[in-house]
Amino acid sequence: MRLWDKGGDLDSAVAAFTVGDDPVVDLAWAAHDVVGSAAHTHVLERAGLLTTNEGAVLRKGLLTLLAEIERAEFRIDPAEEDVHTAIEARLTARLGPVAGKLHTGRSRNDQVLTALRLWMLDELDQTEREWRALADAWLGFAALHRDLPMTGYTHLQPAMPSSYGLWAGGYCAALVDSVPLLTAARALADRSPLGSAAGYGSPLPLDRVFSAQILGFSAVEDPVTTPQLTRGIVESAALGALGAATGLVGRWAWDLVIFSSSEFASVRLPAAFTTGSSIMPQKRNPDVAELLRASAVGVRAARREIEDVVALPGGYQRDVQLTKGPLLRGVRQGRAALRIAAHLAAAIEATPRPLDPALYAAAEAYRRDKPFREAYRDVAAELAAGTFAAEPTPPPMWNLEALRARLPSEPRVDRWPAWKALLSS
């Protein structure tokens, strides 16, 4: 039975349309919904709405469900609509009427928000690890080839002397500079919506501060009307952080496509990281870099989709159901891009070539004992006449150790032991 069912039939076409892809999408945060439900049993006990024995029975049933979810044995039938109904249906079948007390003082609105926030915190913690791994991979390449000369390009034309270290180190620094976006996304997600019910709270004496504390949230999202207004904002922040990181990955991947071409021949992708042509025997293609190049598009599209959906009046509107799919898709695509980029960065090979002497033109103009504008014209004339000669100059120096010290901190403590403790207590 649907959680909202009051009797009567629902048109089958309307039912299928309103359920949408929730039975598939909701599996992503089914475990987190179990955790939120376990916390709610503790809140109900504290309010005297569940006995100690009833709470223990419900948590034991939830723990069994969590094990099934972890073994990928849990399914949501379309007739159950969503993960919340599916969990309560399983508990009712196994535990009897006591399962009907689990939803006391709670709405599917704050239930889904709680599961989503817990899932997002979990995902952002994993993202931080992948963020660091990619920064480490870029910095590792930069350290290995720190002063190895490389052509620097502007407008895709040879411009100035550079180095492989500057190339990879720049991407590492830009990624590290973007860490505050990830921190801000986590701060927005780290507030508990549990107890806000359908957006106007509950008449029951439910301790929202207590539920936030035992779930590990840093604060309560208050007043109770707030969680419905920040739905979309929190998701957008997470995808914005991932969009910035995958945007950098895309630019780096663009470089790989260009630099690995036979015309540039500055880097080599191992054969195992390339694919072949179905018609041209000699071809090896940088497909992985090309798909990485497009990854940011998917993340940004997911963010835009969510922002467009939540352009709504205040209070709960069913439209927000449609933010779950793009959130899941965008986060998964973004995280996958970070992982494969780090894997690829550790595998590419530098293939240096002698630098064109013309790259030292600017340095030569600066060295001459005359105003720069005059020296600039003289050097340009020598280049045109084919008489230019200059002493090679090293690429700019940079502080590798200072950049290493700025890498994101070690990964955060795993949240799951504390969450599982809610089910066992």
Secondary structure, 3 states (H helix, E strand, C coil): CCCCCCCCCCCHHHHHHHHCCHHHHHHHHHHHHHHHHHHHHHHHHHCCCCCHHHHHHHHHHHHHHHHHHHCCCCCCCHHHCCHHHHHHHHHHHHHCHHHHHCCCCCCHHHHHHHHHHHHHHHHHHHHHHHHHHHHHHHHHHHHHCCCCEEEEEECCEEEEEEEHHHHHHHHHHHHHHCHHHHHHHHHHHCEECCCCCCCCCCCCCCCHHHHHHHHCCCEECCCCCHHHHHCCHHHHHHHHHHHHHHHHHHHHHHHHHHHCCCCCCCEECCHHHCEECCCCCCCEECHHHHHHHHHHHHHHHHHHHHHHHCCCCCCCCHHHHHHHHHHHHHHHHHHHHHHHHHHHHCCCEECCCCCCHHHHHHHHHHHCCCCHHHHHHHHHHHHHHCCCCCCCCCCCCCCHHHHHHCCCCCCCCCCHHHHHHHHHC
